[in-house]
Amino acid sequence: MSKMEDYDGPILEIDKLSISFFTRLREIPAVMDFSVNVMPGEAVGLVGESGCGKSTVALGVMQDLGKNGRIVGGTIKFKGRDLSEMSDDELRDIRGNEIAMIYQEPMASLNPAMKIGKQLMEVPMIHEGVGEKEAYQRALEVVTDVRLPDPERMLNSFPHQLSGGQQQRIVIAMALMSKPSLLILDEPTTALDVTVEAAVVELVKDLGKKYGTSMLFISHNLGLVLETCDRLCVMYSGEAVERGSIEDVFDHMQHPYTQALFRSIPLPGADKNAHPLVAIPGNFPLPHERPPGCNFGPRCDYFEPGRCDADAVPMFSVEGVERHSTRCVKFEEIDWNAPLTLAEKKEKPEIGKVVLKMDALKKYYEVSANALFGGGEKRVVKANETLSFEAHESETLAIVGESGCGKSTFAKVLMGLETATDGEILLDGQNIEQVPIQKRDTKTVADVQMVFQNPFDTLNPSMTVGRQIIRALEIFGIGEGESDRRERMLELLDLVKLPRAFADRMPRQLSGGQKQRVGIARAFAGGARIVVADEPVSALDVSVQAAVTDLLMDIQREEKTTLLFISHDLSIVRYLSDRVMVMYLGHVVELGTTDQVFSPPYHPYTEALLSAVPIADTSVEKTHIVLEGDIPSAMSPPPGCPFQTRCRWKSEVPGGLCDTEIPPVRNLGDDHQVKCHLAEDILARMEPVIKIAAE
């Protein structure tokens, strides 16, 4: 089948699609009555929480549902032809040639034992019978297109020699090799840092324009969809619940689930005390336990018994708006602009005395340059370079930076999993930087606890939830006996708002958000004074994120905990932190209150981080700063200022200071510190990166 250049209808036309998976026991409907069209050159976002069926739709388009999955209703047409009626040969020709897919995990698409150039050249050689020389030229061109440095060296590298962002660019280059008409992107940036994500998203947009490719962009991040797509389709529990242009859905939403989703994400202006996030009540229904009528009914504020749960709800067109539709029987009666009445205002806790003080903390690792055989010279990795700060009782201090900036290393030293190379950590005035965890007394261990990023890895799969919490109580020496501890365990379940019946459940019976709550209960079992939360919500869905974040805040108010919140998601940081510490390559480059750090003057790196964060709000205007290049390696950091290789302000500093000297820490007033050579007057001229347009 040759490429049909003259085709002008929808590139992709999904009509009333239903997909089920068949197990020995039952049929599990994954997608029901799903319709969406992608027009030539259009980018359509598919948004929803995990388990809603968005990846299943993509696999349906690729005709790759495995042996248990089947299309049980409706059609998928590509350029007017029904994909299910094509032969295997025709499908093989279309896949990779006309339709390309980019997955979440770049390494899953690359062959680890084969050089990048060869993998790219294979595409035109197999699909178009092109000769080796021309294939190499095309590979070179496309690697240049995805803005990778030194393209020839890239083609000669193996995948493991590239960073995650570079690998993802290679995967995008591979998808573009055959100039497909449709590109399906399945969460392509979830595993990447926010600055790398911004660059990849920018790249995808530019390439879409250059090649005229239509895109189906699957994501749970509404901000990203706003930045990349023309239209979007919101999915809930296997169904499309709302479809329309970005403006229609963001500013004139017509479905309660879309509204609930927006209320659970921290937009600029949200505040943990004055405007708490509103989590969606209840849980996502399992595919074989969906309620009658509207799937969202049991969790909806506008639910009306006898009407919303009577019959299956079809898609309704929104009057007067082209191509905007909703799956809600009451959409015309709901006042969509009514202010939120539910949210209670929380009291801001008094910030107390200093609990934790770090003074010039350093953590260096020695590694052999030839790591494989342990020979060769020793090199020093400076994971943390003279970190100093104080954290107070009831305070949330956010630690922000890209992967490799040293934030997790610092957490390990604080927890006693590593000891410091130099400097001090004082907990209530006691030095703990040289005491490894096995030598710490029980109270210190109970006082400093951690909540991890991935709740799945931290629970013992063969022990009930209650037993795991009781085990923590035993270790912390809390409670007189078994019955005393059991009672305390049930109180901890109350604290994290889990039903007491969960004490007898196994971790596999819990959802991700519920597991994370168990992790939090365990961290607070010994009355922790300091809790290090390492990306505690990044593995969770948006609506669950809101619930877990608010839970942490509530517990903090009650227990006066000091929360060290490690994250790269600046929207959540802005929402919940009192002070922010920005790290880059082991250095603290900026430290101040949240208001100071989020408004100019900024450290140039903070400025770039703020610009990179996708914000799901059409009234926000952002200054566009895309960082060039990747983060340098901690094994060979650049001389002078660690950020100078990517800084857009470098030319403002005279005499090449940035190249030769590490900047001093400067106080901009009110304890707002910046590590930068820029002169005061230049800092004062900085413009805000995030502006909210006047209504």
N, C-alpha and C positions, 0 to 999 in steps of 0.2 A: 504494500500500500504506500503510494508516494504521499508526500505531505500535501495536504489540500490547502494551498495558500489562499485560494479565492473563497474559502468558506466564511460566511459572515454571520451565521446564527450563533447561539450560545456555544462556547467551546465545550463546556461541561453542563449537562442537563440531567439533574437527579430528580426523578419524579416519583413521589409516594413510595420511596424505598423502604423495605423492611428486611432486616437481616437477623437471623436467629442462629444460635449455637446449639447443637444437639448433644446432650450427654446421655448416658444410659438411662437416667431417670426421667429426664424431661427436656422439653424444648425451652431454651432461655432466650427470650426476645431481647436483642441488644439495641436494635434501632427499629423504630416504627414510624410509618407514614412520614418519611423525611424527604423534603423537596428543597433543592437549591439550584440556582443557575449561575454559571460564571461566564460572563460575556468576554469577547476578545479584548485583551489588554487590561482586564479588570482584576483587582485583587480583592478576594472575599475572605473575611475572617470567620473562623468557626470557633466559638467561644463556649466554654462550659467547664464544669469541675471534673475531676478524674472519675471515670466510670460512667460518663454521660453518653458515651458512644461516638465521640468525635474521631478517635483513631480507627474505629471500626468502619466508619464511613470512608476514610482514606483507603483502608485495605480493600473495601468493596470496589472502589474506583480502580485500584491496581489489580482487581480480581485475584486477591491473594488471601483468602479467608481460611486457609488451612483445610484439613479434612472434616472438621466439625462445623465449620461455618457455612451457611447457605443463604442466598438471597431468596426470601420467601414471598416477596411481593414488590411491585414497582420496577422501574427501569433506571439504568445509568447509561446515558448516551454521551459519546464523545464525538464532537463535530457531526452530530446528527445520526451516528451509527450506534446501535445497541451493543454494548461491550459483551453482553452474555451470549450474543449470537455469533461471536467471532471464533475462528479456529485458534488453536494454540499457537500456530505460526504467526497468524495476524497479531495476536496479543503480544507475542514476544517482540514483534517488530515495533509495536506501539510503545511498549514499556521501555523506558530508557531512551527511546528515539523521539517519541511525541509527548509522552507523559513521564516526568522524572520526579522522584520523591527524595526529600532530604529528611533524615531522621534526627531524633533528639541526641543520640550518642554518636559522635562522628566516627569513633574507632570501629563501630559495628559495620560501617560501610567501607572500611579500608582494609586491604590485605596487608597484614603486618610484615610479611616476608618479601614484599615487592616494592621496588622504588616507585615514588609518586609519579614520575614521568611515564613509566610503563603503564601504570594503572589508568592514567588519563588517555594515553594514546590508544589503549584497547578499544575505547568507546567508538571513535570514528572508524577504526580498522575493522571492527566486527560489524557495526551497523551499516556502514556506508562503503566498505571495501576500499578505504583510502590507503595510499601507500605510507610507508614509515616516515618518510621525510616530511610529507605534508602534515601527518598526524602530530609530529613533534612541533612543527610551527604552530599548529592550532593549540596544542597544549601550552606552549609558551605564551601565546596570546591570551588564553583564558586565565592563566595564573597571574599574568600582568593585570588583567581585568579585575580580578578579585583582590587587587592591591596587596600582593605579597611581596616582601622585599627580595631582591636578588633571585628572580624567577629561575635562572639556570641552576642555581644551587638547590632550590626547592625541588626541582624535577629530579635532581640526583640524590635526594634524601629519602630515608625510610620514614614511615608515619611516626614511629616513636621519637624521632628527632625533632618533631614539631610540637608547639604548645597547643592546648585545646582550641584556642581561637584560630590558629593557623590550620589545624586539621579540619575544622568546620568550613573554612574557606576553600580548602581543597575539595571537600565533598560538594560544596556549591559549584565549584569550577567543573567537577565531574558531571554534575547534573546539567550544566549549561553547555557541555561539549557538543551535544547534538542539537543545540538550539531548539529545545522542546516548546510545544505550544502551551503546555500546562505544567506548572511546577507545584507540587504539593509539599508544603513544609510542615512537619509535625513537631511542634515545640522546638524549633531548631536552635534556640539560644538558652534553654533552661540550664544547661550545664556550664554556661560561660559567665565570666565576670561582667558587671554592668557596663563598664567602659568598652569591653570587647563586644558585648551584645549591641551597644549603640552603633559601633562601627559595622558589625555584620548586618544589622537591620538597614542601615544607610546604604550598604552595598547591595542588598537584595532589592531595595527600591530603585536604585540607579540602574541595575542590570535589567530589572523588569521593564524599565523605560527603553533601555538601549536595544533589547532583543524583542520587545513587544510581547513578552511572555505573560500569559494569564496565571494568576496564583490563587491557590487555596491555602490559607494560612491558619493552621490549627494552633490555638494557644489558650492558656487560662489567664493570661495577663492582658487586661483590657487596655492598659496604657500602650502596650506594644501594638495591639490591633489598631488603636487610634492612629498611631504613627505610620502604619504600613498599609492599611486597607482602605478601599473605597466604600465597601459595604460589609455588613456582618450578619451572622446568623447565630443566635444564642440557643444553646441546646440544654435540655434538662432531662435526665433519666430517659435517654433514647429518642427523645422527640425534639424537633425544632419548636421553640416556644415564641421566638420573635425574629423577624427578618426585616432588614431595611438598610438605608444608607447610614453611614457613621453618624451624621448629624441627627437624623430622625431617631435612631435608637439611643444615642447618648443624651440628647436634649429633650426628646419628646417620647420617652419610653412608654410602651403600652402593655407591658406584662409585669405582674407582681414579682416574678423571679428576677427579671432584669433590674428592677428597682431595688430588691433586697441585696443583689450582688453589689450594686454601687454603694449601698449604705454600709457594706462591710469592708470597703477598702479605704485606707487613709489618704484622703486628698488634701492638698494644701488648705490650711484653714481648720482642719480637724484638730481637736485637742483632747487629750485623754481625760481631762477634768470637765471642760465645758461642753465638748461635743463627743461623747464616747461613741465608738463604732457600734453598730447594731449587728449582732451576729444573727444568722438565720436560725430560728428555733428548730429543734428536731433533727433527724438524720435523713440522709439520702436513701430512698427506698431500694432494696435489692431488686434485681431484674424480675425475679419470680414472685415478688411480694408487692408489686405496684398497686396503689389504691384504685378503686373504681373512679371513672370520670377523669378529672384533672390530676395528673401525676403530682403536681406541686400543692394540691389541695391541703393536705395535712399540715403543711408548714406556712400556709399563706395567711396574711393578715385580713384578707377580704373574703375568706372562705364562707360560702353560704350552703348549709346542708340541704340536700334535696334538689339543688340546682347545679352546684359545681361537681357533685359526685354522681349525677344521674346517668349521663351518657358520655361516650368518648367525645372529646372536644376537638372540633376541626380547626383549621387555620382561618381566621377572619381577615379580610382586607380592611386596612384603616382608611376611612373615607377621606377623599381629597388628597391623599398622599400616594404617589405612584410607588409600587413595589414595596410597601411597608405592610407587614401583616403580623398578627398575634394569635396565640392559641389561648384565649381567655374569654369566657362568656360574659364577663362583667366589664370589659375594658372601656366601654363607653360611659359607664356610671361612676367609675373611680375618679376621685379628684387627685390627679397625678402631681399637682403642685402643692398639696396640703403639707404643712410643715410637720416634722417628726414630733410626735407627742410622747413617745415611749421613753426616750433616752432620759435617764435621771442624771442630774448634775452631781459629780463626785467632788468631795472635799479634797483639796490639794494637801497632801501630808506635809507636816513641818519637816524640813531637812534638818537632820540632827548633827551630832558630832562626827569627827573624822573617824572612820572605822578602819580604813585601809590606806596605807601611804606607800607609794613606791618612790624610791629615790635613785636616779641614775642607774636603773636596772639594765644589765647587759646579759645577753645570752648568745654565746658563740658556739658553733659546732665545728669540730675538726673533721674534714672528710679527705680521703685520699683522692687525688686528681684522677687516678685510674681506679675507679671504684670497683671494677669487676675483679681485679686480681690483687687489690690492696697495695699495689706498688706505687712508685712515683712519689712526687712531692705531696706534702700535706697542704690542703687549702682550708681557709677559715670561712665559714658561712656566718655572717653577722645577722642572726635572725632578729635580735632586738638590740637597738643601739640607744643607750642612755634614755630609758623611759622614765619619766617622772610625772606623777599625778597624785591627787588625793581623791578618795571616794567617801561620801558621807552616809550616815544612816538614812534610810528612806529615799535614797537618791538613785536615779537610773542614769548610769553613765554608759553611753553607747560607744563602741569601738568599731570604727568603720575603715574599710580598705579592701583592696582586691586580694585575690588569693596570692599567697606568697609574701604578704606584707608583714607577717610576723604576729598576727593577732592570736592565732591558736597557740603559737609557741609561748607567748606571754601567759595565756591561760594555763598551759601545762606547768609553767614554773610556779604560778600562783597555787595550783592544786597540789604541788609537790610531786608531780609525775616527772619533773626535771628539776635540777637545781641551777641556781643562777651562776653566771660566770663572774659577775661583779655587781656592785650596787646592793640596795636593801629593799626588802618588802616588810613592812611593819603591819601586823594585825593587832589592833588594840595595843600598840606600842611594843609588841614582841616581834623580834626578828624571826621570819620563817623561810627566808629565801634559800637557806642551805639545808633545810630539814626535808629529806625526802618523805613521801607519804607514809612509808612503813615505819618511820620513826616519829611521826607526829602523834600527839596524844589524841585520845578519842574526841575531846571537845573541839580541837582545831579541825579535825577531819569533818566533824558534824557542822562546824561553823562555815566552812567553805565548801560549797557543793556545786555541781554542774548539771545543767540540762543540755542534752546533746541535740545535734541537728536531726539525726535520724532515729526516731523512736523505736524502729524495728530492731536496731542493732543493740539496744541497751537493755532489753528485757530478756530474761531467761525463758526460752520457749516451753520448757517442760515444768514450769512452776506456776501455780495460780497467782493472780494479781495480788490477792491478800497476803499470800505467803511471802512474796517479794518485798512487800512494804514492811511486814513483820521482821523479816530478815534484816532490813536496814535498821529498824528500831533496836534489834538485838545488838547489832554492831555498835550503835551509838550508845548502848547501855541505858536505854530508856524503858521505863515501866518496871513494875515489881515482878510480874510473872506473865505467863502466857495470856491469861484472860485480860489483864491490864493492857498488854500490847495489842490484843485483838480489838479492844475498845478504842484505843488510840488510832489503830489502822482504819477503823470505820470512820472516825472523825476526820482523818486525812482524806478519805474518799469524799466526805461531805465538803471538805475544803476545796477540792478540785472539781466539785460539782459532778461527781459520778455516782450513779445509784449504788447503794450498799451491796446489792446483789452481785455486783461485778467482782466482789472479793473472791468468789468461787470460780470465776471464769479464767480461761487460759488466754495468753496474749493473742493467739491466732483468731480468737473470737471478737477481737476489738478492731475498730477502724483506726486509721493513722492518728486522728485527733484524740481519740480516747487513749491510745497508747502513750501519746505525748503527755496527757494528763497524769497517767500513772507515773511517768518519769518525773513530773513536777512534784507529785505527792511524795515520792521517794526522796527527792532532793530536800524537801521541807520536813522530813521525818524527824530530824534531830534539831529542829528549830534553827535552820541555817541563818547566819547573819549576812553572809555574802553568797549570792547565787550568780554563777557565771553561766549565762545562757548563750550557747554557741549556735547561732542561726536557728533558734528553736522552732521557727514556724516556716522555714523556707521549703520544707518537704511537704507542707500541708496545703490543702485547697484554700482559696480566698476566704470563703465563709467560715471555715474552721479556724483559719489564721486569726480572724477577728475575735472569735470566742477564746482561743488560747491566750492571745495577747491581753485581752481584758481580764482573764483569769489571773495572769501573772501580776497585773496591776492591782487587782483586788487583794491578792494575798500580800503584796508588798505593803499596801495601806494598813492591813491588819497586823502584819508581823514586823513592820518597820525594817524590812530587808533592804540591803544594798544590792542593786541589780547591775551587773556588768553585762551589757547586752551587745554581743558581737554580731554584726550583720553587714551585708553589703546593700541591703534594701533601704535606701534613704527615706522612702515615704514612711515606712514603719518607724524608723529612727526619729524622724521629725515629729511623729505623732506621740511617741511615748517617752523620749528621753529628756532629762533635765540638762545634761551636759553631753558634749560630743567630743571624741578624740579621733582625729583622722590620722591613719598610719599609711606610710608608703615605704616599702623596702626596709623595714625594721625601725624607721624613724617616726616619731610623732611630728607630723608637719603642721597640725593645727589642733588647738584645744581651747574650748570655750563653752559658754552656754549654748543651748540649741538655737536661740535667736541670733546670737553672734555668728555662729558657724553657718547658718542658713541665709545670712544677708551680708552683702559686701561690707568691707573688704575681705576677700577670701585668700587663702593660699591658692596658687594656680591649680593645684591638683584637686582641691575641694571644688573649685569652680567647674572643672571638667567632670567631676563625679556628679555634681548637681545637674549639669546639662545632659548627662547620659541617662538619667532616671526617666523611664516612661511614665507619664502622668495621664490617668484616664479622665481628663477633663478638657472639653473643647474650649473653655474660656482661658486656658493657661497658654501663655506664649513663652517659649524658651529660647535663650540664646543658643545657637548651635555650635558646640565645640566637639569635634571628634578627635580623640587622641591618636596621633600617628604612632605606629610602632607598637611592639609588645613590651610588657614589663621586663626590665633587665633581670638577669639571673642574680640571685643573692650570692652566688659563688664569685661572680665578677661584677660587682656593682660599678656604675660609672664613677669617675673621679669627681670631686666637688659635690655639688648638690645632687642627691639621688634622683631627683625628678628632671634634671636639666635635659635629658635626651628627648623628652616628650613635651617640654614646656613651651607654650605659645608666647610667654612674656620674656623669654630669655634675652631677646635683643634689646630690651629696655634697661638691662643691667650693664654698665660700662666696664671695660677692662677685663672681660673674660672671667670675672669673679666666679660665675656659676660653674665654670669648667674646673676650677682649681680648689675652691674652698667650700667646706660644708657650712651652710649658713648658720648664723647664731640664732638662738631662740629669742624672739622679740616680743615684748608685751605691748599690745595695742591699746591697753587701758582695760580696767575691770577684769583683770585676769584672762584676757583673750590673747592667747599666744600663737605666734606663727613662726615657722622656721623658713625664712625666705630672705633673699638679698634685695628684693624690690624696695625702692625708696618710698618714704611715707606718702609723698604727693601722688605717686603712681597708684599705690594701694587705695588712696582716697578717691581716685577717679573711677574705680571699678564699678561697673553697672550690675544690677541684680540679674541673675541668670533666669530665675523663674518669675514671670510677671503674670498677675491675674488680671485679665482684661476687665475694664470697668463695664458694669452692666448697662 
